[in-house]
């Protein structure tokens, strides 16, 4: 008895889908592509808070890094705990660093840029102070 009920319910479902397809004959067979201009939101340094661009030149172990800043000085930087295991930093990476108020020869890394973001920054002239 249950197999007959299943068969009848399948017949009803097939009839309903055929009816839906016959009501909308102008439906496209392939999905159309909508081309949309892509926008990229990129974080830039806030000069008022002591942030600037830098390029990593040496990994010094644990969470210490040596970087060349856009003002031409070489500084020792620290990777804070919230970035330590989430963002992996390598040599020649472009980063945003924030100088310490009490010791401006040192600072913290607060942002790391990825490849496509670095290309955008180069094209728009934001990295003119770095030796790339």
C-alpha positions in Angstrom: 0.0 0.0 0.0 2.8 2.4 0.8 4.6 1.9 -2.5 1.4 2.8 -4.4 1.1 6.0 -2.3 4.7 6.9 -3.0 4.2 6.3 -6.7 1.1 8.5 -6.8 2.9 11.4 -4.9 5.8 11.2 -7.4 3.3 11.4 -10.3 1.8 14.6 -8.8 5.2 16.2 -8.3 6.2 15.5 -11.9 2.9 16.9 -13.1 3.4 20.1 -11.0 6.9 20.7 -12.3 5.8 20.3 -15.9 3.0 22.7 -15.3 5.5 25.3 -13.8 7.9 24.9 -16.8 5.1 25.4 -19.3 3.8 28.6 -17.6 7.3 30.3 -17.9 8.5 29.4 -21.5 10.8 32.5 -21.7 13.1 31.4 -18.8 16.7 31.5 -20.0 18.4 28.1 -20.3 21.7 29.5 -19.0 22.1 32.0 -16.2 23.1 35.4 -17.4 26.3 37.0 -16.0 25.9 40.4 -14.4 29.2 42.3 -14.6 29.6 44.7 -11.8 32.5 47.1 -11.1 34.4 45.8 -8.1 35.4 48.1 -5.3 38.3 47.4 -3.0 38.4 48.9 0.5 41.9 49.2 1.7 43.1 50.3 5.1 45.7 53.1 5.0 47.8 54.5 7.8 46.4 57.2 10.1 49.2 59.8 10.3 47.6 61.6 13.3 48.0 58.4 15.4 51.6 57.8 14.4 50.9 55.1 11.8 53.0 54.6 8.7 53.9 52.1 6.0 56.9 49.8 6.4 58.5 46.9 4.6 59.7 43.9 6.6 63.4 43.3 6.1 64.3 40.7 8.8 62.5 38.3 11.1 64.2 38.3 14.4 62.4 35.4 16.1 59.3 35.0 18.3 57.3 38.1 17.7 60.1 40.6 16.8 60.6 42.0 13.3 63.0 44.6 11.8 61.4 46.9 9.2 62.3 49.8 7.1 59.8 52.6 7.5 58.6 55.2 5.0 60.6 57.9 6.8 63.8 56.0 6.0 64.6 54.7 9.5 65.0 51.1 10.4 62.9 50.1 13.4 62.3 47.1 15.6 58.7 46.1 15.6 56.6 43.7 17.7 53.7 41.6 16.4 50.9 42.0 19.0 49.1 38.9 20.4 45.9 39.4 18.4 47.9 39.1 15.1 50.5 36.6 16.2 48.9 33.3 15.1 46.3 34.7 12.7 48.5 36.7 10.3 51.8 35.3 9.2 54.3 37.9 8.3 57.3 37.2 6.0 60.2 39.2 4.7 59.4 41.9 2.0 55.8 42.2 3.3 54.2 45.6 3.3 52.8 46.5 6.7 51.2 49.3 8.7 53.1 50.0 11.9 52.2 52.2 14.9 55.1 53.9 16.7 55.2 53.7 20.5 54.6 57.1 22.2 57.3 56.6 24.8 60.0 55.1 22.5 59.6 56.1 18.9 62.4 53.8 17.7 60.1 50.8 18.3 56.5 50.1 17.4 53.8 47.5 16.8 52.6 46.0 13.5 48.9 46.6 13.1 48.1 45.5 9.5 49.7 43.3 6.8 48.8 43.8 3.1 48.2 41.0 0.6 49.5 40.9 -3.0 46.5 42.5 -4.7 46.3 45.2 -2.1 50.1 46.0 -2.6 49.6 46.3 -6.3 46.7 48.7 -5.8 48.8 50.8 -3.4 51.7 50.9 -5.9 49.4 52.0 -8.7 47.9 54.8 -6.7 51.2 56.1 -5.4 50.7 55.4 -1.7 54.0 53.5 -1.4 56.2 56.3 -2.8 58.2 56.6 0.4 59.3 52.9 0.4 62.2 51.5 -1.6 60.4 48.9 -3.7 
